[in-house]
Amino acid sequence: MDCYDEHEQLSGLFAMIEGDLAVPFEAEVLGVAVVVRKVDLRSSGIVASCHREAKVGDGILVIGTTPFIGEGFDAPVLDTLFLAGPISFDGLLVQCAGRVIRAASGKDVAEVHDYHDPATPILAVSLQRRMPGYRALGFVRP
């Protein structure tokens, strides 16, 4: 395949993968058995959406941006969420917090860790905007 630049190389590779790869399929990622459910082309590169069956107590760590965990992400065994950036829209807060408040066998607590700094204006204001969303979800201030 002839390509003029890295973007065309990436697009060409993705076209070959998409055309020849049957999903879902089983694979091993960092020593963990997963099921690859989708392969997608993003501006940052080729991304594979992987799934692994888990149960409460497995010690799973998921690091993701709000576009990744905000919609279509399902892992009911997760019980803790750290918000690493300001969110002011209630709907987005509900989506993100919803990832940890889902019921799962053996899970009885869900925690959302938020960051508030009264000396940083954007963090001070955005927490106040989120509080109605937290209250609607049943969270209270510690």
N, C-alpha and C positions, 0 to 999 in steps of 0.2 A: 504494500500500500504506500503510495507516494503522499507525503504530507509536507506542507510548507513551514509549519511552525509547531510549537509544543501543543497549542490548542487543537490543531488539526490531528496531531498524534493522539491526544487524549480522546477526542471525539471518535477517531477511527477505532481505537482500542475498545471504547465503550460500545460502538456499533457491533464489533465482533463478539464481545461478551454477551450483549443483549440478544444477538442472533443465534448464538451457539450454546448458551448456558440455560439449562432448564432449572427454574426455581419453583419451589424451594428445594434445597439440597443440604445435606449434612456436611459440616466442616469442623475443624479444630482451630480456635483462635486463642493464642497465648495459653495453650494447654487445656482449654475448656471446650467441650463438645457443644456446638451450637447448630441451629438451623438457620441458614441464610434464606430470608424470605423475599428480599428485594435488592436489586442493584440499581443505583441511580447515578446520573451524571450531574454534578453540581459545579459551581464556579471554582470551588476549592479542590475538585478532583472527583474520582469515582468513589462512591460510598456504598457500603453494604449494610443493610439492616439485618441484624442477627437476633435470634431469639434463643433463650435457654430456659428450660423449666427450672423453677426454683421454689423453695418453700421457706417459711419463716425460720430464721436462724441460720440461713446459709451464709450470711455475711456478704451480701451483694453491695457493690458500690457502682453507682451509675453517675457519670458526669455528662451533662448535656446542656445545651442552650435551650431557651424557652421554645424556639421553633421546633426543636427535636422532641422535647418532653411534653410540650403543650398540647399536641393533637396527635391522636393515633398511637400513642405509647401506652402499653398495658403491662404493668408489673405490680399486681396487687400486694405482693409480699414486702414491697418497700415501705418503711415505716418512718423515715426521717428525710426531710427536705431542707437544704440550705439554700436560701435565696442569696445569690452572690452579686446581685445588681438590683437597682430600683425598679419596681413595677408599680404603676399607678392605676392601671385599668383593672377593675374588679373581676371582669370576665377572665382575664389572663391569670390572675391570682387563683381564681376558682379552678381553672384547668390545671395549673401547676400543683396546687395543694391537693387537688383531687387524686393525684398520683399516689399520695401516701395515706389518704383517709379511706381508701377502698377497703372493704372487709376482706380478710384472708384468715384461713384457719390458723389458730395459734397467735394471731396478732390482736393485741388489745389496747395498744397505745400508738398514736401518730403524733409526730413532732414536726413543727415547721420553725426553723431558725431564720429569723429575719435580722437585718442589720439596720440599726438606727444610730445616727450621729447628729445630735442637735447642732453641732458646729459646722456640719456640711449641709448647706441649704437643700440640695436636691434629695438627700437622704431624710432630712427632717420632714420635708413636705410630703414626700411620697409615702411614708409610713402612715401619716394621717389619712391619706387618700385610700390606703388599703384596709384600714381598720373596719369599715362597714363590711367589707368582704370577709374578713376574719370572723367577725361576729356572726355573719350569716352562715358560716361554715361550722360554728359552734366552738371556735377557739376563743380563749380569754387571755388577757395579759397576765403574765406570771406575777 
